[in-house]
């Protein structure tokens, strides 16, 4: 089992979206934030958390903004390749259970998986009998932390049955809805079907709780995670650094 030792968390400047651009050979961190769904800010940060360089569109008021780019050879975030088995979806996120064949298509969650949702504060115990399963999964970023062992940032959508059916704006029946959240987890390509309860990187594995992990990069025995403050209600976003070992 991979061990993660939390080294530090580096606060950024906004409380919306953040991502990693690269990690260079000195372990300097290149990161980006998108705020108000429009404006961008980019940073170069030292491994110990010092701000080296910052460029910011400043709500469109900076006419001299020039994108800060990582140098050649920097490790960059990777889209799902080895972990592509985790990607699935395509169905509607709300509607009629029978018409959408949700019970047939949703990927079920074990009792241990459901308890993970409760422990993470994502669902209440009372909601568990209504949960139907995972209807959408998308790997945002993957990183190989040991040979053939990966950490991924993953976005999930879980469908649940409504206790009281309703109709949408066009009068169509809706008796299920879904909720989205993000997580970081381990992934072994030789065991792609391991349940969330075994793979979810919760605070007992990382030493800290993640809010909305967006990007992950592994380099030189360290794992870097961009953790967005999206939906948190308090900021700022952060870059977390962990030392990894077998």
C-alpha positions as CSV (number, residue, x, y, z in Angstrom):
1,X,0.0,0.0,0.0
2,X,1.3,3.5,-0.9
3,X,1.9,5.7,2.1
4,X,1.2,9.5,1.8
5,X,2.9,11.9,4.2
6,X,1.4,15.4,4.1
7,X,4.2,17.9,3.8
8,X,2.4,21.2,3.4
9,X,-0.6,23.0,1.9
10,X,0.0,26.2,0.0
11,X,-2.9,28.7,-0.1
12,X,-3.6,30.4,-3.3
13,X,-5.5,33.7,-3.8
14,X,-9.1,32.9,-4.8
15,X,-11.9,30.5,-3.8
16,X,-13.2,29.0,-7.1
17,X,-11.2,26.9,-9.6
18,X,-7.5,25.9,-9.5
19,X,-5.3,23.6,-11.4
20,X,-1.7,22.5,-11.9
21,X,0.3,23.6,-14.9
22,X,3.6,21.8,-14.2
23,X,6.3,20.9,-11.7
24,X,9.8,21.7,-12.9
25,X,13.1,19.9,-12.0
26,X,13.6,22.1,-8.9
27,X,10.1,21.1,-7.7
28,X,8.8,24.6,-8.3
29,X,5.1,24.5,-8.8
30,X,3.2,26.2,-11.7
31,X,-0.4,26.7,-10.9
32,X,-3.5,28.5,-12.3
33,X,-6.7,29.9,-10.9
34,X,-9.9,30.8,-12.8
35,X,-12.2,33.2,-10.9
36,X,-15.6,34.6,-11.6
37,X,-15.7,31.9,-14.4
38,X,-13.8,34.4,-16.6
39,X,-10.4,35.7,-15.3
40,X,-7.2,33.8,-14.9
41,X,-4.2,34.1,-12.6
42,X,-1.0,32.1,-12.8
43,X,1.8,31.5,-10.3
44,X,5.2,30.1,-9.8
45,X,5.6,28.8,-6.2
46,X,8.6,27.3,-4.5
47,X,8.5,23.8,-3.0
48,X,8.4,25.4,0.4
49,X,5.4,27.6,-0.5
50,X,7.0,30.9,-1.4
51,X,5.4,32.9,-4.2
52,X,8.1,33.5,-6.8
53,X,6.0,35.0,-9.6
54,X,2.4,36.0,-10.1
55,X,0.5,37.2,-13.2
56,X,-3.2,38.1,-12.9
57,X,-5.7,39.4,-15.3
58,X,-7.1,41.4,-12.3
59,X,-10.7,41.2,-13.4
60,X,-9.7,42.4,-16.9
61,X,-8.0,45.5,-15.6
62,X,-4.4,44.3,-16.3
63,X,-3.5,45.2,-20.0
64,X,0.0,43.7,-19.6
65,X,-1.1,40.2,-18.6
66,X,1.1,37.6,-20.2
67,X,0.5,33.9,-19.5
68,X,3.1,32.3,-17.3
69,X,4.2,28.9,-18.7
70,X,6.2,26.0,-17.1
71,X,9.6,25.5,-18.6
72,X,10.4,22.7,-21.1
73,X,10.8,19.4,-19.3
74,X,8.3,20.2,-16.5
75,X,6.0,17.4,-15.4
76,X,2.5,18.2,-16.6
77,X,-0.9,16.9,-15.5
78,X,-2.0,13.8,-17.5
79,X,-5.5,13.0,-18.7
80,X,-6.9,9.5,-18.2
81,X,-4.8,6.9,-20.0
82,X,-4.0,4.0,-17.8
83,X,-7.1,4.9,-15.7
84,X,-9.6,5.3,-18.6
85,X,-11.6,2.3,-17.3
86,X,-13.0,4.7,-14.7
87,X,-14.6,6.8,-17.3
88,X,-18.3,6.1,-18.1
89,X,-21.6,7.9,-18.3
90,X,-23.9,9.3,-21.0
91,X,-27.3,9.0,-19.3
92,X,-29.5,11.8,-18.0
93,X,-28.7,13.2,-14.6
94,X,-32.4,13.4,-13.6
95,X,-35.7,12.2,-14.9
96,X,-37.8,9.0,-14.8
97,X,-36.2,5.8,-13.4
98,X,-37.9,3.4,-15.8
99,X,-37.6,5.5,-19.0
100,X,-33.9,6.1,-18.3
101,X,-33.2,2.5,-17.1
102,X,-31.3,3.9,-14.2
103,X,-31.5,0.8,-12.0
104,X,-30.0,-1.2,-14.9
105,X,-27.3,1.2,-15.9
106,X,-26.1,2.8,-12.6
107,X,-23.0,1.2,-11.1
108,X,-23.9,0.0,-7.6
109,X,-22.2,1.1,-4.4
110,X,-21.5,-1.4,-1.6
111,X,-22.5,-0.7,2.0
112,X,-18.9,0.2,2.7
113,X,-18.9,2.6,-0.2
114,X,-22.2,4.2,1.0
115,X,-20.8,4.6,4.5
116,X,-17.8,6.4,3.0
117,X,-20.3,9.0,1.5
118,X,-21.7,9.5,5.0
119,X,-18.3,9.8,6.6
120,X,-17.3,12.4,4.1
121,X,-20.4,14.4,4.8
122,X,-21.6,14.0,1.2
123,X,-24.8,12.1,2.1
124,X,-26.8,11.7,5.3
125,X,-27.5,8.2,6.8
126,X,-31.2,8.8,6.0
127,X,-30.5,9.1,2.3
128,X,-28.7,5.8,1.9
129,X,-31.8,3.7,1.0
130,X,-32.6,6.1,-1.9
131,X,-29.1,5.9,-3.5
132,X,-29.2,4.1,-6.9
133,X,-25.5,4.1,-7.9
134,X,-22.9,6.0,-10.0
135,X,-24.3,7.3,-13.3
136,X,-21.3,9.3,-14.4
137,X,-17.5,9.1,-13.8
138,X,-14.8,11.1,-15.3
139,X,-11.0,11.1,-14.5
140,X,-9.8,14.7,-14.6
141,X,-6.1,13.9,-14.0
142,X,-3.9,10.8,-13.3
143,X,-0.4,10.4,-11.9
144,X,1.8,7.3,-11.6
145,X,3.1,7.4,-8.1
146,X,4.7,3.9,-8.2
147,X,5.1,1.5,-11.1
148,X,1.6,0.7,-12.3
149,X,0.1,2.4,-9.3
150,X,-1.8,5.6,-9.9
151,X,-3.5,8.4,-8.0
152,X,-6.4,10.1,-9.9
153,X,-8.6,13.1,-9.4
154,X,-12.1,11.9,-10.3
155,X,-15.5,13.5,-10.6
156,X,-18.5,11.3,-9.8
157,X,-22.3,11.7,-10.1
158,X,-24.5,9.6,-7.9
159,X,-28.2,9.1,-8.7
160,X,-30.8,8.9,-5.9
161,X,-34.5,8.2,-5.9
162,X,-36.8,11.1,-4.9
163,X,-39.1,10.4,-2.0
164,X,-41.7,12.6,-3.7
165,X,-41.9,12.5,-7.5
166,X,-42.1,15.9,-9.3
167,X,-42.5,17.3,-12.8
168,X,-39.9,19.4,-14.6
169,X,-40.6,22.6,-16.5
170,X,-42.0,20.7,-19.5
171,X,-44.3,18.5,-17.4
172,X,-42.1,15.4,-17.6
173,X,-42.0,13.1,-14.6
174,X,-38.9,13.2,-12.4
175,X,-38.5,10.5,-9.8
176,X,-34.7,10.6,-9.5
177,X,-32.0,13.2,-9.4
178,X,-28.2,13.1,-8.9
179,X,-25.4,14.9,-7.1
180,X,-21.8,15.5,-8.1
181,X,-18.7,15.5,-6.1
182,X,-14.9,15.1,-6.6
183,X,-12.4,12.8,-5.0
184,X,-8.9,11.6,-5.2
185,X,-8.3,7.8,-5.2
186,X,-5.7,5.2,-5.9
187,X,-6.0,3.0,-9.0
188,X,-4.3,-0.3,-9.9
189,X,-4.8,-1.2,-13.6
190,X,-4.6,-4.9,-12.7
191,X,-7.6,-4.5,-10.3
192,X,-9.8,-1.8,-12.0
193,X,-12.9,-2.8,-10.1
194,X,-11.7,-2.2,-6.6
195,X,-14.5,-0.4,-4.6
196,X,-14.4,3.2,-3.4
197,X,-14.1,2.0,0.2
198,X,-10.7,0.6,-0.6
199,X,-9.3,3.3,-2.9
200,X,-10.8,6.7,-1.8
201,X,-8.0,8.9,-0.4
202,X,-9.8,10.1,2.7
203,X,-8.2,12.0,5.6
204,X,-7.1,8.7,7.3
205,X,-4.8,8.1,4.3
206,X,-3.7,11.7,3.5
207,X,-3.7,13.3,6.9
208,X,-6.0,16.1,5.5
209,X,-9.4,16.3,3.9
210,X,-9.6,17.3,0.2
211,X,-12.4,19.5,-1.0
212,X,-12.6,19.3,-4.8
213,X,-9.3,17.8,-6.2
214,X,-8.7,19.0,-9.8
215,X,-5.2,18.0,-10.8
216,X,-2.5,15.7,-9.6
217,X,1.2,15.4,-10.6
218,X,3.8,13.0,-9.2
219,X,7.5,13.8,-9.4
220,X,10.7,12.7,-7.5
221,X,8.8,10.9,-4.8
222,X,6.2,13.7,-4.2
223,X,2.6,14.0,-5.1
224,X,1.2,17.5,-5.8
225,X,-2.6,18.0,-5.7
226,X,-4.5,21.1,-6.8
227,X,-7.6,21.3,-4.5
228,X,-10.2,23.8,-5.6
229,X,-12.3,25.7,-3.1
230,X,-15.3,25.2,-5.4
231,X,-18.6,24.7,-3.4
232,X,-16.6,25.0,-0.1
233,X,-18.1,28.2,1.0
234,X,-14.7,29.4,2.2
235,X,-11.4,29.9,0.5
236,X,-8.8,29.9,-0.7
237,X,-7.9,27.0,-3.0
238,X,-4.8,25.2,-2.2
239,X,-1.9,23.1,-3.5
240,X,-1.1,20.1,-1.3
241,X,2.2,18.3,-1.3
242,X,2.7,14.7,-0.1
243,X,5.7,12.5,0.1
244,X,5.0,9.1,-1.2
245,X,6.5,5.8,-0.3
246,X,5.7,2.1,-1.0
